Amino acid sequence: MLRSARDGFVGIVIGVAGGIVAGILLSPKRRASSDEPAVAEEVAAAGAGPSWMRNRGRDASGLMPDEKITDQVRTELERQGKASPRVDVTTVDGVVYLRGREPDAVRADGIVAVAHDIPGVTDVIDEIKREA
């Protein structure tokens, strides 16, 4: 009886430790805090390090590159009168994701075209559901 209780306790400890390690290894890459800008600038200038460190630099407006692209897409959509409150714009590593619903298929295609034309966009993932 004592041995099975001990084995059960050891199993629980190993399971918890494994869960913590898996959580750390599988979690999204952490962003550097504001007290680490010098390291980020050095890494970005050297073109070294993982992409999440290279793309951390903020521009003069205070936006990170992906935030700037998202802002530019939204601004251009509004300027052209194609903005839709039902379509969400998100940018990750230069890839623009368009998600939501748009009843007008022509308008949805126009939204995708605008996103393609923004400087810095490497790809556009069209996940807009066209409602007929």
ABEGO torsion letter per residue (X at the ends): XAAAAAAAAAAAAAAAAAAAAAAAAABBBBBBBAAAAAAAAAAAAAGBEBAAAAAABBBAAGBBAAAAAAAAAAAAAAAAGABBAABBBBBBGGBBBBBEBBABAAAAAAAAAAAAABBGBABBBBABBBBX
